[in-house]
Amino acid sequence: MKKKLRLLLVADTYYPKVDGTLKFLEEFIKRAARDFDISLLVPNLGVAKKINGVENITWIKPSKRLAVSGYPNLAFSVDNIKKIKETVQRADLVFVQGPALISYCTMYYSKKMGKRTVFYVHTISWELFAKFFPKILGFFFFSLIKSISLSFYNKCDLVIVPYQGLKERLEEEGVETNIAVARLGVDIDRFSPVKDNSVWKEKFKIGKDKFVVGYVGRISREKNTKVLLEAFKKLSNQDKLHLLMVGDGPKRIVRELEKLENCTVTGFVNNVQDYLKAMDVFVMPSLTETTSLATLEAMSTGLPVIASRVGFIKNYIIRNHNGMFFPKESEIILAGKIDKLRKDIILREKLGYNARKTIAYSFSWERSINRIKRILE
């Protein structure tokens, strides 16, 4: 019997912070545990939850002071560095998810030890983190983080990206290592449409007659949730509306949302599919994305989607067929799009129906993970 490869999965996120990267880890482990001897190297965020199919977990202590966009950075300590080096040494193959210092530090030691290293680009790190520096320093940090990220990509044996356009972009930016394309997927059974969403609204203490505008993801600057808030406040008949924000973020931003009487901020949840079923329209206002699993899951649920034209979103959403776009800095136009869908149930149903078809036909976790397994093997 062929011996399994010892595969080390590395990420800068873990429970209770359920984001697109962690969802990918869950789906990958579920489908690859029979093929690899899987271990995890992740930050200890207070929830020691083990995923079925994982042999060992190495916990890295995060910094108490420094976190960017909810990603806790590595605490530089002798113990952490020792853990990373020992964990990498035991692996045959290191599969890194990013996007912060635990991943980059692991890539450094993996390269130094001559381990096969693969990086999956879940997010464009220089676009993500540069937003958190003062504008006067923004360009400097954008260039610095971009330069560091590209140099680490080139230390890998392979970089995997979720769509062809990103491969072409990274090649233009100077990535010389091999790049493969493997798109992400959606569990279309878990994220499925409902005929009557009033039951789900009542479950979450939202009036069943309210028109629910929803969002799923980090509530943060790079996700541009401020624009969604301002657009929502411009809508008329606020007593008949509800803003449902599924996720968490910096307290300052969350508090501003919670000032609205007709707004719910859930924090991180493990049943996103239930909250999507309570929505009437989904908005993804992000300034930077690669694939945006949250948008794919909303489309799979049969929701009409309004999104900014970023990343792979601009390829799989077809305007007025399975979704709508808005300029990412314009709360006025976003408010107009929401209001149009609010008043036109036929258009909502058309966009939602076509959105579901798009995901069911083109985005499958089975196909995605099988391709990634073949690449890794």
C-alpha positions as CSV (number, residue, x, y, z in Angstrom):
1,M,0.0,0.0,0.0
2,K,1.3,3.4,-1.0
3,K,2.4,5.5,2.0
4,K,0.4,8.7,2.4
5,L,2.2,12.0,2.0
6,R,2.5,14.0,5.3
7,L,0.6,17.2,4.4
8,L,0.9,20.3,6.6
9,L,-1.9,22.8,6.1
10,V,-1.0,26.3,7.3
11,A,-3.3,29.2,7.9
12,D,-3.5,32.5,9.8
13,T,-7.1,31.9,10.8
14,Y,-9.0,29.3,12.8
15,Y,-12.1,28.9,14.9
16,P,-14.1,30.8,16.0
17,K,-13.2,33.1,13.1
18,V,-15.0,31.3,10.2
19,D,-14.0,32.9,7.0
20,G,-13.4,31.8,3.4
21,T,-10.0,30.4,4.2
22,L,-11.3,28.2,7.0
23,K,-14.3,27.1,4.9
24,F,-11.8,25.9,2.3
25,L,-9.8,24.0,4.9
26,E,-12.9,22.3,6.1
27,E,-13.9,21.2,2.6
28,F,-10.4,20.2,1.6
29,I,-9.9,18.1,4.8
30,K,-13.3,16.4,4.3
31,R,-12.3,15.3,0.8
32,A,-8.6,14.7,1.2
33,A,-8.2,13.0,4.5
34,R,-8.1,9.6,2.8
35,D,-5.3,10.7,0.5
36,F,-3.0,12.5,2.9
37,D,-1.8,12.3,6.5
38,I,-3.0,15.9,7.4
39,S,-1.7,18.1,10.1
40,L,-2.6,21.7,10.9
41,L,-0.4,24.7,11.8
42,V,-2.9,27.5,13.0
43,P,-3.2,30.3,15.5
44,N,-4.7,29.6,18.9
45,L,-7.7,31.9,19.0
46,G,-9.3,30.3,22.1
47,V,-11.3,27.5,20.4
48,A,-9.4,24.2,20.4
49,K,-11.7,22.5,17.9
50,K,-10.4,19.6,15.9
51,I,-11.5,18.9,12.3
52,N,-12.3,15.3,11.5
53,G,-9.5,13.9,9.4
54,V,-6.7,15.9,11.0
55,E,-3.9,13.9,12.7
56,N,-2.2,16.7,14.6
57,I,-2.7,20.4,15.3
58,T,0.2,22.7,16.2
59,W,-1.1,25.8,17.9
60,I,0.8,29.1,17.4
61,K,0.4,31.8,20.0
62,P,-0.8,35.0,18.3
63,S,0.3,38.5,19.1
64,K,-2.0,40.2,21.7
65,R,-1.2,43.7,20.3
66,L,-1.1,43.4,16.5
67,A,-3.9,42.2,14.4
68,V,-4.9,43.4,10.9
69,S,-8.4,43.0,9.6
70,G,-9.1,40.4,12.3
71,Y,-6.0,38.3,11.4
72,P,-3.8,38.0,14.5
73,N,-0.2,38.3,13.7
74,L,2.5,35.9,14.8
75,A,3.9,36.6,18.3
76,F,7.7,36.4,17.6
77,S,8.8,34.1,20.4
78,V,11.4,31.3,20.7
79,D,8.5,28.8,21.4
80,N,6.5,29.8,18.3
81,I,9.5,29.6,16.0
82,K,10.6,26.3,17.4
83,K,7.0,24.9,16.9
84,I,7.0,26.1,13.2
85,K,10.4,24.6,12.5
86,E,9.6,21.3,14.1
87,T,6.2,21.0,12.4
88,V,7.6,21.8,9.0
89,Q,10.4,19.3,9.5
90,R,7.9,16.5,10.0
91,A,6.0,17.3,6.7
92,D,6.6,16.0,3.2
93,L,4.5,18.8,1.7
94,V,3.6,22.2,3.1
95,F,0.3,23.7,1.8
96,V,0.0,27.3,2.9
97,Q,-3.2,29.4,2.8
98,G,-2.0,32.8,4.1
99,P,-2.4,35.7,4.3
100,A,-0.3,36.9,7.3
101,L,2.9,36.2,9.2
102,I,2.3,32.6,10.4
103,S,2.1,31.6,6.8
104,Y,5.1,33.7,5.6
105,C,7.3,32.5,8.4
106,T,6.3,28.9,7.6
107,M,7.1,29.4,4.0
108,Y,10.6,30.8,4.9
109,Y,11.5,27.7,7.0
110,S,9.9,25.3,4.5
111,K,12.1,26.7,1.7
112,K,15.1,26.6,4.0
113,M,14.5,23.0,4.8
114,G,14.0,22.0,1.1
115,K,10.3,21.0,1.6
116,R,7.9,21.1,-1.2
117,T,5.8,24.2,-0.7
118,V,2.5,25.2,-2.3
119,F,0.6,28.4,-1.7
120,Y,-3.1,29.0,-2.4
121,V,-3.9,32.7,-3.0
122,H,-7.2,33.3,-1.1
123,T,-6.7,37.0,-0.9
124,I,-4.4,39.7,-2.4
125,S,-2.4,40.5,0.8
126,W,-1.1,43.9,-0.4
127,E,-4.6,45.1,-1.2
128,L,-5.9,43.7,2.1
129,F,-3.4,45.1,4.5
130,A,-2.4,48.4,2.9
131,K,-6.0,49.7,3.7
132,F,-5.1,49.7,7.4
133,F,-2.2,52.2,7.1
134,P,-2.7,56.1,7.0
135,K,-3.3,57.3,3.5
136,I,-0.1,59.3,3.5
137,L,1.8,56.0,4.0
138,G,-0.6,53.8,2.1
139,F,1.3,53.7,-1.2
140,F,4.6,52.9,0.6
141,F,3.1,50.0,2.6
142,F,1.2,48.8,-0.5
143,S,4.4,48.6,-2.4
144,L,6.3,47.0,0.5
145,I,3.7,44.3,1.2
146,K,3.4,43.6,-2.5
147,S,7.1,43.2,-2.9
148,I,7.4,40.9,0.1
149,S,4.4,38.8,-0.9
150,L,5.6,38.3,-4.5
151,S,9.1,37.3,-3.2
152,F,7.5,34.6,-1.0
153,Y,5.3,33.4,-3.9
154,N,8.6,32.9,-5.8
155,K,10.0,30.8,-2.9
156,C,7.2,28.2,-3.5
157,D,7.3,25.3,-5.8
158,L,3.8,26.1,-6.9
159,V,1.2,28.8,-6.5
160,I,-2.5,27.9,-6.9
161,V,-5.0,30.7,-7.8
162,P,-8.9,30.4,-8.0
163,Y,-9.2,31.9,-11.5
164,Q,-7.3,32.5,-14.7
165,G,-7.3,36.2,-14.6
166,L,-5.4,36.2,-11.3
167,K,-2.8,33.8,-12.8
168,E,-2.2,36.3,-15.6
169,R,-2.0,39.2,-13.2
170,L,0.6,37.5,-10.9
171,E,2.7,36.6,-13.9
172,E,2.6,40.2,-15.0
173,E,3.6,41.3,-11.5
174,G,6.7,39.1,-11.6
175,V,5.8,35.7,-10.2
176,E,8.1,33.3,-11.9
177,T,7.2,30.1,-10.1
178,N,4.6,27.7,-11.6
179,I,1.0,28.9,-11.2
180,A,-2.0,26.5,-11.4
181,V,-5.7,27.4,-11.5
182,A,-8.2,25.6,-9.3
183,R,-11.4,27.5,-8.5
184,L,-13.3,27.2,-5.2
185,G,-16.7,25.6,-4.8
186,V,-19.9,25.7,-2.9
187,D,-21.9,23.0,-1.0
188,I,-25.1,23.5,-3.1
189,D,-27.1,21.2,-0.8
190,R,-26.2,23.2,2.3
191,F,-26.7,26.5,0.5
192,S,-30.0,26.0,-1.1
193,P,-33.1,28.2,-1.8
194,V,-36.2,28.4,0.3
195,K,-39.7,29.1,-1.0
196,D,-40.7,31.1,2.1
197,N,-38.1,33.0,4.0
198,S,-40.5,34.5,6.6
199,V,-39.9,31.5,8.9
200,W,-36.2,32.2,8.9
201,K,-36.8,35.9,9.6
202,E,-38.9,35.1,12.6
203,K,-36.3,32.7,13.8
204,F,-33.8,35.5,14.0
205,K,-36.3,37.9,15.6
206,I,-36.8,39.9,12.4
207,G,-40.3,40.8,11.4
208,K,-41.5,38.5,8.7
209,D,-42.8,41.4,6.6
210,K,-39.4,43.2,6.7
211,F,-37.3,43.5,3.6
212,V,-33.9,42.1,4.7
213,V,-30.7,43.4,3.1
214,G,-27.9,41.1,4.0
215,Y,-24.1,40.7,4.1
216,V,-21.7,37.9,5.2
217,G,-18.0,38.4,6.0
218,R,-15.6,40.5,8.0
219,I,-17.1,43.8,9.0
220,S,-14.0,45.8,8.2
221,R,-12.5,48.6,6.1
222,E,-11.4,46.4,3.2
223,K,-14.8,44.9,3.0
224,N,-16.2,48.4,2.6
225,T,-19.1,47.8,4.9
226,K,-19.3,51.6,5.6
227,V,-20.7,52.1,2.1
228,L,-23.4,49.5,2.7
229,L,-24.4,51.2,6.0
230,E,-24.6,54.6,4.3
231,A,-26.6,53.2,1.4
232,F,-29.0,51.4,3.7
233,K,-29.6,54.6,5.7
234,K,-30.6,56.4,2.5
235,L,-33.5,54.0,1.8
236,S,-37.0,55.2,2.6
237,N,-39.5,53.5,4.9
238,Q,-36.9,52.3,7.3
239,D,-39.5,50.7,9.5
240,K,-40.1,48.1,6.8
241,L,-36.4,47.3,6.4
242,H,-33.7,45.3,8.2
243,L,-30.0,45.1,7.8
244,L,-28.5,41.7,8.6
245,M,-24.7,41.7,9.0
246,V,-23.4,38.2,9.5
247,G,-19.9,38.5,10.8
248,D,-17.7,40.4,13.2
249,G,-15.1,43.1,13.1
250,P,-13.5,46.0,15.0
251,K,-15.7,47.2,17.8
252,R,-15.7,50.8,16.5
253,I,-17.3,49.7,13.1
254,V,-19.7,47.2,14.8
255,R,-20.9,49.9,17.3
256,E,-21.8,52.2,14.4
257,L,-23.9,49.5,12.8
258,E,-25.6,48.6,16.1
259,K,-26.7,52.2,16.5
260,L,-29.4,51.4,13.9
261,E,-32.5,50.0,15.5
262,N,-33.2,47.9,12.4
263,C,-29.8,46.2,12.2
264,T,-28.5,42.9,13.5
265,V,-24.8,42.1,13.8
266,T,-24.4,38.4,14.5
267,G,-20.7,38.0,15.2
268,F,-19.0,34.9,13.8
269,V,-21.5,32.0,13.3
270,N,-21.2,28.4,12.1
271,N,-24.7,28.3,10.4
272,V,-24.3,31.0,7.7
273,Q,-26.7,29.1,5.5
274,D,-29.6,29.8,7.9
275,Y,-29.0,33.5,7.9
276,L,-28.8,33.6,4.1
277,K,-32.3,32.1,4.0
278,A,-33.6,35.0,6.0
279,M,-32.4,37.6,3.4
280,D,-34.2,39.1,0.4
281,V,-31.1,40.6,-1.2
282,F,-27.4,40.1,-0.6
283,V,-24.7,42.9,-0.9
284,M,-21.0,42.3,-1.3
285,P,-19.4,45.9,-1.3
286,S,-15.8,44.7,-0.9
287,L,-12.8,46.7,-2.1
288,T,-10.7,43.6,-2.7
289,E,-11.6,39.9,-3.3
290,T,-10.3,36.9,-5.1
291,T,-13.3,34.6,-5.4
292,S,-15.6,35.7,-2.5
293,L,-17.1,32.4,-1.2
294,A,-19.7,34.5,0.7
295,T,-21.0,35.8,-2.7
296,L,-21.0,32.3,-4.2
297,E,-22.9,30.9,-1.2
298,A,-25.5,33.7,-1.4
299,M,-26.0,33.0,-5.1
300,S,-26.3,29.3,-4.4
301,T,-29.1,30.2,-1.9
302,G,-31.0,31.8,-4.8
303,L,-30.5,35.4,-3.6
304,P,-30.2,38.4,-5.9
305,V,-26.7,39.8,-5.4
306,I,-25.4,43.3,-5.7
307,A,-21.6,43.4,-5.7
308,S,-18.6,45.6,-6.4
309,R,-16.7,44.6,-9.6
310,V,-13.6,43.1,-8.0
311,G,-11.6,39.9,-8.4
312,F,-13.3,36.8,-9.9
313,I,-16.8,38.4,-9.0
314,K,-16.7,40.4,-12.2
315,N,-16.4,37.2,-14.2
316,Y,-19.1,35.0,-12.7
317,I,-21.7,37.7,-12.2
318,I,-23.4,38.7,-15.4
319,R,-25.1,42.1,-15.1
320,N,-28.9,41.9,-14.9
321,H,-28.7,38.1,-15.5
322,N,-27.6,36.6,-12.2
323,G,-26.7,39.8,-10.3
324,M,-26.0,43.5,-10.4
325,F,-22.9,45.7,-9.9
326,F,-22.3,49.1,-8.3
327,P,-19.3,51.4,-8.2
328,K,-17.6,50.4,-4.9
329,E,-17.4,53.9,-3.5
330,S,-21.0,55.0,-4.4
331,E,-23.6,54.5,-1.6
332,I,-26.1,56.5,-3.7
333,I,-26.0,54.1,-6.6
334,L,-26.0,51.1,-4.2
335,A,-29.1,52.5,-2.5
336,G,-30.7,52.8,-5.9
337,K,-30.0,49.2,-6.8
338,I,-31.3,47.9,-3.5
339,D,-34.4,50.0,-3.8
340,K,-35.0,48.7,-7.4
341,L,-34.8,45.1,-6.2
342,R,-37.0,45.9,-3.2
343,K,-39.8,47.2,-5.5
344,D,-39.4,44.6,-8.3
345,I,-40.1,41.0,-7.1
346,I,-40.0,39.6,-10.6
347,L,-36.5,40.9,-11.1
348,R,-35.4,39.6,-7.7
349,E,-36.8,36.1,-8.6
350,K,-35.1,36.2,-12.0
351,L,-31.7,37.1,-10.6
352,G,-31.9,34.6,-7.8
353,Y,-33.0,31.8,-10.1
354,N,-30.1,32.4,-12.5
355,A,-27.7,32.9,-9.7
356,R,-28.5,29.4,-8.3
357,K,-28.1,27.9,-11.8
358,T,-24.7,29.5,-12.2
359,I,-23.4,28.0,-9.0
360,A,-25.0,24.6,-9.5
361,Y,-23.5,24.2,-12.9
362,S,-20.1,25.8,-12.5
363,F,-18.9,25.7,-8.9
364,S,-18.5,22.3,-7.3
365,W,-16.4,21.4,-4.2
366,E,-15.9,17.9,-5.5
367,R,-14.4,19.1,-8.8
368,S,-12.3,21.8,-7.1
369,I,-10.8,19.6,-4.4
370,N,-10.2,16.7,-6.7
371,R,-8.2,19.1,-9.0
372,I,-6.2,20.4,-6.1
373,K,-5.4,16.9,-4.8
374,R,-4.1,15.9,-8.3
375,I,-2.0,19.1,-8.3
376,L,-0.5,18.3,-4.8
377,E,0.1,14.7,-5.6
